[in-house]
Amino acid sequence: MVRQFQLYRWLRFIFLLVVGILITAQPVKSVNAIIYLVSTYIAIYGVLSIIDGISIRKKTGENNIAIGLGAGALLVAVLVLLVAKILIQLVPPVLGIILLVNGINQFRDSNETKRQVNVTPWLDYFYSALLIGVGIIFILNPSKTMIFFYQLFGIGLIVLAFFEIVNSRIYRN
């Protein structure tokens, strides 16, 4: 079981590092490759889980959840291939609408608070304006803002990959 845990950790490290580098270096061109990598990662995890479940069943004679989780992971891998492109295109405008509505609500709430305590909440107004501005940018120019956040996400994945290696060394014993 510990060996399998280490194997999963190395699988995560390789996945996070490759995906992070791809996203950071080529954010626009990497979308299709990332979808395939994510689907492959989930499928490999599913196959490993099924293998674990079968080996546990052979050793103990009992059914376990690993086989079901593996089959579910294989199903999710196929769904990622079918649905990911549609969902990726919907993220920027939906996020923009959410930020816009949130900014308007924040402004309204700040105005209500101002009436009750008789203090002008300048920072709340600034935060509201910032939310509204970012929401409008996401709605009107979603591709460039998503590329920027996508690259930040890629850098975060690279950092997570190195944390996986550090953790594998710490918990090796």
Disulfide bonds with the S-S distance in Angstrom:
none
